[in-house]
Amino acid sequence: MYDSAKYLIHADIRTSGVVERSDVVGAVFGQTEGLLGEELDLRDLQESGKLGRIDVEVDSERGSSFGEVTIASGLDRVETAILAAALESIERVGPSTADVEVRDIEDVRSAKRRRVVERATELLAEFDATTMSSEDLVEEVRRSVRVEDITEFAGLPAGPRVADSDAIIVVEGRADVLQLLKYGIKNAVAVEGTDVPDAVADLTDDRTVTAFLDGDRGGDLILKELSQVGDVDYVALAPTGRSVEDLPRGAVMDALRDKVPFETVSTDDGTAATGPAEATDGAETDDARGLAATDGSSQPSPPDGDAATVDPASPTEPDEPDAPGAATETGGTTGAGSSATAESAAESAASPAADADERVADADAPAPAETADDADSSAPDPSGADSPDTLASHVEAVVGDETGRVRLLDAADETIAEGEADEAFDLVESAEPVPASVVLDDALSQRVLDVAAQRGVDLVVPRAEGEYVKQPVNVRIVTADEV
């Protein structure tokens, strides 16, 4: 009856003596019989199914009984209220006096409505989670089409334009190729590990090749091997600790736009140095901008065309004025001015290291013979009374005497500034003019090395080398022992 009832009558009952459940039920039927007329007689209502069974829960304590009476009603609200009021007319239960009070008339349908509302809310939330806006739908279709464009080149994951494009991008894995396809770049091929396949090595012989690798140790190893077995023209790196497959569109385009010629990031033996991205150290110098061939308008373009090919029909590409030229295949060739600019930039990047070599060679040259008295009289004074006039004497004065200091020198080995070794970063950063050499009685940190590269310091002479994640190629490092 509870399932079909519309209302529940809850009444509390208390008696002066000990009674049982059957006594209470008998009192309800007996003392309401004939009270409400034939239409509301409890027995007739139960037989017709309009009234449920009378549930009684009664307990006894200290010679009295108390409990609850519950009646399920299928009548309307008025009839149910009359029936509930009739229960309060019960005055005796068995031999004991009784007091009945209706506590509540519960609308069963309101509880059902609450459950309906709660369930409907849950269903609506699940429905909203599976729907997508029209913009999401269009973007999903575009992404699916681009992902389906992935092909194979000699068994390697590749974009559909690798076979016929005159410029290719070499990435690490399949996920990187898929990520570039999402952004409309269709000329990428994956090497699938640090072991560069022969097919990729052969492909680099007659193509303009850009190595676009992760900013981690694995990317450095792949670049080093690729430079040994193939011909790399440009290098682009993801930010340190990031993977190409995790980069958003803007970061991918920035990395390709800021690519640098491989010659500017290679070591003397022709192999790739650790951290090619540090070749320009992030400084906005004329050389750095010249090396990072961007959109071909105000900056020089690569000799054989840009490295990335973008689908002309790609909806994300045509109307964006800031789309980098590194991601667009021009298919044309540039003039001799571009090559001249790139060559002059490479020479300017290499010249500081050459100057540093000459100065270190001068420091290594044997000094003329001198007597013991002359040696004593010319020995550097730790107190600073006699200023050293050669790089070796500066190194001896700062590092040899374990002063724990740093000294900045100009091209003539004259002191520009000096301070505690802990202040090396601030001194190099603020020194005017830019120092040619830095003598440091401490291990060289990545932070000091970076600011030295950014300011254009030629030579750093630390007490010992530190551990570098990225080592710029435009700063020569010679330890004090080597000097």
PLY file of the C-alpha trace (Angstrom):
ply
format ascii 1.0
element vertex 483
property float x
property float y
property float z
element edge 482
property int vertex1
property int vertex2
end_header
0.00 0.00 0.00
2.92 2.33 0.68
3.80 2.24 -3.02
0.33 3.41 -4.09
-0.49 5.61 -1.07
-0.67 9.35 -1.43
-0.38 10.25 2.24
0.99 8.74 5.47
-0.62 9.58 8.81
1.91 9.57 11.68
0.39 9.61 15.19
2.01 9.25 18.63
0.17 7.25 21.32
0.75 7.02 25.06
-1.22 4.91 27.57
-1.34 4.84 31.37
-0.86 1.09 31.49
0.91 -1.67 29.65
-0.75 -2.51 26.33
0.20 -4.45 23.24
-0.01 -3.83 19.50
-3.29 -5.72 19.08
-4.87 -3.54 21.81
-3.98 -0.39 19.92
-5.28 -1.73 16.58
-8.54 -2.82 18.22
-8.98 0.61 19.80
-8.47 2.35 16.45
-11.13 0.23 14.73
-13.51 0.07 17.68
-13.57 3.73 18.75
-13.75 5.18 15.21
-16.49 2.80 14.01
-19.60 4.78 13.03
-17.87 8.05 13.94
-17.23 9.23 10.39
-20.14 7.58 8.59
-20.21 4.65 6.21
-18.08 6.31 3.51
-15.13 6.75 5.89
-15.44 3.52 7.82
-11.93 2.13 8.31
-12.86 -1.48 7.55
-14.66 -0.57 4.33
-11.76 1.65 3.25
-9.27 -1.16 3.83
-11.37 -3.64 1.90
-11.62 -1.24 -1.04
-7.88 -0.60 -1.00
-8.15 3.09 -0.18
-6.55 2.63 3.23
-3.52 0.60 4.09
-2.85 -1.59 7.08
-2.44 0.05 10.47
1.19 -0.25 11.59
1.82 0.06 15.31
5.09 0.13 17.17
4.66 0.16 20.96
7.06 -0.15 23.89
6.40 -0.36 27.63
8.38 1.28 30.41
7.59 1.85 34.12
4.02 0.64 33.85
3.07 2.72 30.79
3.25 2.23 27.05
4.12 4.58 24.22
4.58 4.19 20.50
3.69 5.30 16.97
0.76 4.55 14.70
1.22 4.82 10.89
-1.63 4.59 8.41
-1.20 4.77 4.63
-4.03 6.62 2.88
-5.12 6.71 -0.74
-7.85 9.26 -0.01
-7.68 12.91 -0.93
-6.23 15.51 1.40
-9.53 16.48 3.05
-10.63 12.92 3.77
-7.16 12.00 5.01
-7.15 14.99 7.39
-10.61 13.96 8.74
-9.40 10.42 9.30
-6.29 11.69 11.10
-8.39 13.92 13.35
-10.62 10.93 14.16
-7.61 9.08 15.60
-7.22 11.78 18.26
-10.71 10.86 19.53
-9.36 7.58 20.95
-9.42 7.85 24.76
-8.80 4.29 25.93
-6.71 1.33 24.83
-7.72 -1.83 26.59
-8.10 -1.08 30.30
-5.79 1.97 30.15
-6.46 5.56 29.33
-4.77 6.74 26.14
-3.67 9.96 24.54
-3.27 10.07 20.73
-1.71 13.02 18.89
-1.25 13.23 15.13
2.33 14.38 14.57
2.39 14.70 10.80
0.59 13.94 7.55
3.29 13.16 5.03
2.72 13.71 1.34
4.33 10.63 -0.23
4.24 12.23 -3.66
6.44 15.16 -2.52
9.16 12.70 -1.52
8.82 11.04 -4.90
9.02 14.44 -6.57
12.26 15.18 -4.71
13.72 11.92 -5.92
12.54 12.68 -9.45
14.20 16.13 -9.35
17.47 14.71 -8.01
17.58 11.97 -10.62
16.63 14.36 -13.41
19.50 16.65 -12.35
21.94 13.73 -12.51
20.69 12.68 -15.94
20.92 16.23 -17.27
24.49 16.57 -16.01
25.46 13.33 -17.73
23.74 14.50 -20.91
25.52 17.88 -20.90
28.88 16.16 -20.44
28.40 14.21 -23.67
27.24 17.13 -25.80
29.56 19.59 -27.56
29.09 23.03 -29.00
29.17 23.68 -32.71
32.69 25.10 -32.39
33.87 21.99 -30.57
32.22 19.81 -33.20
33.95 21.63 -36.07
37.33 21.52 -34.31
36.94 17.82 -33.57
36.21 17.08 -37.22
39.22 19.11 -38.32
41.45 17.35 -35.83
40.22 13.94 -36.94
40.90 14.77 -40.58
44.40 15.94 -39.80
45.18 12.90 -37.68
43.99 10.63 -40.47
46.50 12.32 -42.79
49.45 10.65 -41.02
51.32 8.33 -43.36
54.49 6.29 -43.35
57.83 7.03 -44.95
60.11 3.99 -45.11
58.12 2.51 -42.24
58.42 5.66 -40.10
55.51 7.90 -39.00
55.43 10.94 -41.27
53.23 13.69 -42.63
51.79 13.37 -46.14
54.15 16.01 -47.60
57.46 14.41 -46.55
57.91 12.52 -49.81
57.56 15.54 -52.12
58.53 18.54 -49.96
61.91 20.21 -50.36
62.02 20.93 -46.61
61.37 18.45 -43.79
61.18 18.55 -40.02
62.76 15.68 -38.07
61.04 14.91 -34.74
61.40 12.15 -32.18
58.21 10.07 -32.27
54.77 9.45 -33.73
53.08 11.66 -31.13
55.20 14.61 -32.27
54.13 14.07 -35.89
50.47 13.96 -34.83
50.88 17.15 -32.81
52.35 19.00 -35.79
49.57 17.67 -38.02
47.03 19.24 -35.67
48.62 22.61 -36.42
48.70 22.06 -40.19
52.40 21.09 -40.49
52.53 18.11 -42.83
56.22 17.65 -43.61
57.44 16.09 -40.33
59.04 12.65 -40.02
59.85 10.77 -36.80
63.08 8.88 -36.09
61.39 6.75 -33.39
64.28 6.73 -30.90
67.91 7.76 -30.58
69.00 5.37 -33.35
68.49 7.48 -36.47
67.27 5.24 -39.36
69.19 5.18 -42.63
66.07 6.34 -44.48
66.04 9.60 -42.54
69.79 10.05 -42.93
69.48 9.60 -46.71
66.51 11.97 -46.78
68.63 14.78 -45.33
71.07 14.75 -48.23
68.90 16.71 -50.67
66.38 18.41 -48.39
66.41 21.45 -46.12
66.30 19.75 -42.70
65.15 21.24 -39.41
65.65 19.09 -36.29
62.74 19.88 -33.95
63.42 17.91 -30.77
62.41 17.71 -27.11
64.19 19.92 -24.62
65.77 17.03 -22.72
68.78 14.71 -22.82
67.11 12.46 -25.39
66.72 15.36 -27.80
70.41 16.23 -27.44
71.45 12.65 -28.17
69.25 12.43 -31.27
70.63 15.74 -32.56
74.20 14.57 -32.02
73.66 11.30 -33.92
71.64 12.99 -36.65
74.48 15.45 -37.22
76.90 12.54 -37.60
74.90 10.41 -40.05
72.97 13.12 -41.91
72.99 16.76 -42.95
71.14 19.11 -40.56
70.49 22.69 -41.70
68.53 24.16 -38.77
67.82 23.33 -35.13
64.68 24.10 -33.12
64.15 22.93 -29.57
61.16 22.67 -27.27
61.54 24.56 -23.95
63.73 22.83 -21.37
61.95 19.84 -19.85
59.07 19.98 -22.37
58.20 17.63 -25.22
57.06 18.62 -28.70
53.92 16.53 -28.29
52.90 18.62 -25.23
53.39 22.07 -26.79
50.43 24.28 -27.72
50.22 25.76 -31.18
51.84 29.07 -30.24
54.85 27.40 -28.63
55.35 25.14 -31.67
55.26 28.08 -34.06
57.59 30.13 -31.83
60.12 27.30 -31.68
60.11 26.86 -35.47
60.31 30.59 -36.07
63.30 30.89 -33.71
65.24 28.04 -35.30
68.98 28.64 -35.76
71.47 27.33 -38.33
73.11 24.11 -37.20
76.61 25.57 -37.68
76.01 28.03 -34.84
75.22 25.29 -32.34
77.84 22.68 -33.29
81.14 22.02 -31.54
84.60 22.14 -33.05
84.45 18.48 -34.06
81.29 19.07 -36.10
78.88 17.32 -33.74
75.94 18.93 -32.02
76.61 20.63 -28.71
74.36 20.16 -25.70
71.57 22.68 -25.70
71.45 24.23 -29.17
68.83 26.68 -28.03
71.45 28.45 -25.91
73.35 29.56 -28.99
71.63 32.92 -28.77
70.92 32.62 -25.02
67.52 34.19 -25.53
69.07 37.65 -26.00
67.34 39.91 -28.50
70.53 40.78 -30.35
70.89 41.53 -34.04
72.83 38.31 -34.56
70.18 36.22 -32.81
67.41 37.74 -34.86
69.41 37.26 -38.02
69.97 33.58 -37.27
66.33 32.87 -36.44
64.94 33.28 -39.94
61.35 34.21 -39.27
58.79 35.35 -41.77
60.97 36.42 -44.67
59.82 40.06 -44.55
62.37 41.93 -42.43
64.55 38.93 -41.55
66.62 36.75 -43.93
65.07 33.50 -45.13
66.77 30.10 -45.25
68.67 29.40 -48.45
66.53 26.46 -49.53
63.14 27.40 -48.21
61.64 27.12 -44.78
61.52 23.88 -42.88
57.82 23.51 -42.24
55.02 22.94 -44.72
51.51 24.08 -43.82
48.38 22.93 -45.55
47.08 25.93 -47.49
43.52 24.82 -46.80
44.09 24.61 -43.07
41.50 26.86 -41.36
43.91 27.75 -38.59
46.60 29.22 -40.85
45.59 31.72 -43.58
44.13 34.62 -41.59
46.72 34.76 -38.86
49.23 37.56 -39.45
51.56 36.28 -36.76
51.90 32.79 -38.25
55.64 32.17 -38.33
57.38 31.74 -41.62
59.20 28.75 -40.22
55.95 26.83 -40.45
55.09 27.87 -44.03
56.61 26.37 -47.13
57.40 29.17 -49.58
58.86 26.90 -52.22
61.03 29.79 -53.46
64.68 30.63 -53.09
66.21 33.66 -51.45
68.86 36.02 -52.74
72.53 36.07 -52.02
71.92 38.64 -49.27
70.38 35.99 -47.02
73.42 33.73 -47.30
75.74 36.66 -46.66
73.79 37.64 -43.58
73.80 34.09 -42.19
77.55 33.73 -42.85
78.39 37.06 -41.23
76.24 36.16 -38.24
77.99 32.81 -37.88
81.39 34.55 -38.09
80.39 37.10 -35.48
79.19 34.29 -33.21
82.52 32.49 -33.60
84.79 35.55 -33.23
84.52 35.88 -29.39
85.78 32.34 -28.97
88.72 33.05 -31.29
89.66 36.19 -29.34
89.42 34.23 -26.09
91.76 31.55 -27.49
94.36 34.19 -28.35
94.20 35.68 -24.86
94.54 32.29 -23.20
97.47 31.50 -25.50
99.10 34.75 -24.41
98.58 33.77 -20.78
100.15 30.36 -21.44
103.26 31.83 -23.13
106.37 31.46 -20.96
107.46 34.60 -19.16
111.06 35.88 -19.58
113.58 34.62 -17.11
113.95 36.70 -13.99
116.01 36.59 -10.88
114.70 35.60 -7.50
114.84 39.22 -6.36
112.91 40.36 -9.42
110.32 37.63 -8.83
109.87 38.73 -5.25
109.55 42.35 -6.23
107.05 41.63 -9.06
104.87 39.12 -7.19
101.22 40.26 -6.96
100.44 42.02 -3.75
97.35 40.39 -2.16
96.46 43.67 -0.58
95.96 45.18 -4.05
98.80 47.70 -3.92
100.16 46.44 -7.26
97.47 45.81 -9.89
98.12 42.72 -12.12
98.53 43.52 -15.80
98.11 40.07 -17.43
95.36 37.48 -17.39
97.60 34.95 -15.66
98.53 37.43 -12.92
94.84 38.28 -12.40
94.06 34.56 -12.09
96.91 34.13 -9.61
95.75 37.12 -7.57
92.09 36.09 -7.44
92.05 32.28 -7.63
95.59 31.36 -6.63
95.32 33.28 -3.36
91.85 31.80 -2.70
90.28 35.20 -2.16
86.71 34.01 -2.75
86.18 36.97 -5.10
85.35 37.71 -8.73
87.17 40.20 -11.01
85.88 41.60 -14.29
88.50 42.57 -16.91
88.36 44.53 -20.13
90.12 43.58 -23.39
93.38 45.11 -22.10
93.18 43.02 -18.89
92.39 46.10 -16.82
90.04 45.65 -13.87
86.50 46.91 -14.49
84.87 45.74 -11.27
85.53 43.34 -8.40
83.46 41.84 -5.61
82.60 38.73 -3.66
82.19 35.53 -5.68
78.56 35.28 -4.58
77.92 38.61 -6.33
79.28 37.43 -9.70
75.88 37.32 -11.40
74.94 40.89 -10.40
78.40 42.26 -11.26
78.42 40.72 -14.75
74.83 41.77 -15.38
75.41 45.45 -14.47
79.04 45.92 -15.58
79.72 48.81 -17.94
81.48 48.46 -20.27
80.83 44.80 -21.00
83.75 42.79 -19.56
85.92 40.75 -21.90
86.97 38.29 -19.17
85.65 37.12 -15.80
88.02 35.61 -13.22
86.06 33.74 -10.55
87.36 32.08 -7.39
84.46 29.64 -7.30
82.84 26.90 -9.36
81.11 28.32 -12.43
77.32 28.01 -12.14
74.77 27.79 -14.94
73.31 31.15 -13.85
76.62 33.03 -14.13
77.42 31.30 -17.44
74.05 32.33 -18.88
74.44 36.02 -17.94
78.00 36.00 -19.30
76.72 34.66 -22.63
73.91 37.19 -22.67
76.26 40.15 -22.03
78.79 38.95 -24.62
81.69 37.98 -22.31
84.50 36.31 -24.28
86.25 34.28 -21.56
85.40 32.96 -18.09
88.19 31.63 -15.84
86.63 29.88 -12.82
88.36 27.89 -10.13
86.43 24.83 -11.40
83.69 24.05 -13.88
80.19 23.34 -12.62
77.45 21.16 -14.06
75.75 22.81 -17.03
72.42 21.87 -18.51
73.07 24.12 -21.51
76.50 25.47 -22.48
76.56 28.48 -24.85
79.11 28.29 -27.64
80.00 31.99 -27.65
81.71 31.87 -24.22
85.03 30.08 -23.74
85.59 28.45 -20.35
89.16 27.86 -19.14
89.78 26.79 -15.55
92.43 28.48 -13.44
94.64 25.35 -13.52
94.63 25.40 -17.34
95.71 29.06 -17.36
0 1
1 2
2 3
3 4
4 5
5 6
6 7
7 8
8 9
9 10
10 11
11 12
12 13
13 14
14 15
15 16
16 17
17 18
18 19
19 20
20 21
21 22
22 23
23 24
24 25
25 26
26 27
27 28
28 29
29 30
30 31
31 32
32 33
33 34
34 35
35 36
36 37
37 38
38 39
39 40
40 41
41 42
42 43
43 44
44 45
45 46
46 47
47 48
48 49
49 50
50 51
51 52
52 53
53 54
54 55
55 56
56 57
57 58
58 59
59 60
60 61
61 62
62 63
63 64
64 65
65 66
66 67
67 68
68 69
69 70
70 71
71 72
72 73
73 74
74 75
75 76
76 77
77 78
78 79
79 80
80 81
81 82
82 83
83 84
84 85
85 86
86 87
87 88
88 89
89 90
90 91
91 92
92 93
93 94
94 95
95 96
96 97
97 98
98 99
99 100
100 101
101 102
102 103
103 104
104 105
105 106
106 107
107 108
108 109
109 110
110 111
111 112
112 113
113 114
114 115
115 116
116 117
117 118
118 119
119 120
120 121
121 122
122 123
123 124
124 125
125 126
126 127
127 128
128 129
129 130
130 131
131 132
132 133
133 134
134 135
135 136
136 137
137 138
138 139
139 140
140 141
141 142
142 143
143 144
144 145
145 146
146 147
147 148
148 149
149 150
150 151
151 152
152 153
153 154
154 155
155 156
156 157
157 158
158 159
159 160
160 161
161 162
162 163
163 164
164 165
165 166
166 167
167 168
168 169
169 170
170 171
171 172
172 173
173 174
174 175
175 176
176 177
177 178
178 179
179 180
180 181
181 182
182 183
183 184
184 185
185 186
186 187
187 188
188 189
189 190
190 191
191 192
192 193
193 194
194 195
195 196
196 197
197 198
198 199
199 200
200 201
201 202
202 203
203 204
204 205
205 206
206 207
207 208
208 209
209 210
210 211
211 212
212 213
213 214
214 215
215 216
216 217
217 218
218 219
219 220
220 221
221 222
222 223
223 224
224 225
225 226
226 227
227 228
228 229
229 230
230 231
231 232
232 233
233 234
234 235
235 236
236 237
237 238
238 239
239 240
240 241
241 242
242 243
243 244
244 245
245 246
246 247
247 248
248 249
249 250
250 251
251 252
252 253
253 254
254 255
255 256
256 257
257 258
258 259
259 260
260 261
261 262
262 263
263 264
264 265
265 266
266 267
267 268
268 269
269 270
270 271
271 272
272 273
273 274
274 275
275 276
276 277
277 278
278 279
279 280
280 281
281 282
282 283
283 284
284 285
285 286
286 287
287 288
288 289
289 290
290 291
291 292
292 293
293 294
294 295
295 296
296 297
297 298
298 299
299 300
300 301
301 302
302 303
303 304
304 305
305 306
306 307
307 308
308 309
309 310
310 311
311 312
312 313
313 314
314 315
315 316
316 317
317 318
318 319
319 320
320 321
321 322
322 323
323 324
324 325
325 326
326 327
327 328
328 329
329 330
330 331
331 332
332 333
333 334
334 335
335 336
336 337
337 338
338 339
339 340
340 341
341 342
342 343
343 344
344 345
345 346
346 347
347 348
348 349
349 350
350 351
351 352
352 353
353 354
354 355
355 356
356 357
357 358
358 359
359 360
360 361
361 362
362 363
363 364
364 365
365 366
366 367
367 368
368 369
369 370
370 371
371 372
372 373
373 374
374 375
375 376
376 377
377 378
378 379
379 380
380 381
381 382
382 383
383 384
384 385
385 386
386 387
387 388
388 389
389 390
390 391
391 392
392 393
393 394
394 395
395 396
396 397
397 398
398 399
399 400
400 401
401 402
402 403
403 404
404 405
405 406
406 407
407 408
408 409
409 410
410 411
411 412
412 413
413 414
414 415
415 416
416 417
417 418
418 419
419 420
420 421
421 422
422 423
423 424
424 425
425 426
426 427
427 428
428 429
429 430
430 431
431 432
432 433
433 434
434 435
435 436
436 437
437 438
438 439
439 440
440 441
441 442
442 443
443 444
444 445
445 446
446 447
447 448
448 449
449 450
450 451
451 452
452 453
453 454
454 455
455 456
456 457
457 458
458 459
459 460
460 461
461 462
462 463
463 464
464 465
465 466
466 467
467 468
468 469
469 470
470 471
471 472
472 473
473 474
474 475
475 476
476 477
477 478
478 479
479 480
480 481
481 482
